[in-house]
Every structure is written in C-alpha cells, then in structure tokens.
C-alpha cells in the first residue's frame, strides 16, 4: 500500500508543477494587461539601427545603462556626448536623438 501511494504522489508532482507554472504565467499576463506593461518592455533595442551609431558607440551607451531607443531619446545632447565620451566634433547626437525618438 505504501508503494502505491508513493507512485501516485510522484505522478502528481509533475502535474502540480505544470499547473503552478501555468497559473503563474496567467497571473503575469493579467498583471501586464492591467498595468499596461508591454510584453517586450525592458528588452534592449539594437542601437546600431540608428545611422551613425556603430557597435563601439552602442557599447558605450549600453555601459551607461542606455539600451533602448526610448531611453536614448530622453537624453540631452550633452548627456549623449558625456556617456559616449565624444568631443564637440565627433558624431551627430542631435540626429541620433531624433532617430531614437522616431524609433521608440
């Protein structure tokens, strides 16, 4: 009798885990819907899609915590120059910010 109960419980455990995982997923989807969070919120954008920003400049922005078009679009020209360690003659941050705002 003890062996049968053990086998029955062992079959229930994987099913319970599946039920818990599905429930957690549904709760997460409901929260996202209610709070207005998009499902790809927080995912980084490919900043190299902005004309003039290559892998090196994108890396500098990422190191400063700027990983999305929206974050970049919220910066000032001076902040971009500071984060990217650019002199006045390097790059075109005004254009990059405009492109980032259009892409966000």
Secondary structure, 3 states (H helix, E strand, C coil): CHHHHHHHHHHHHHHHHHHHHHHHHHHHHHHHHHHCCCCCCCCCCCHHHCCCCCHHHHHHHHHCCCCCHHHHHCCCHHHHHHHHCCCCCCCCHHHHHHHHHHHC
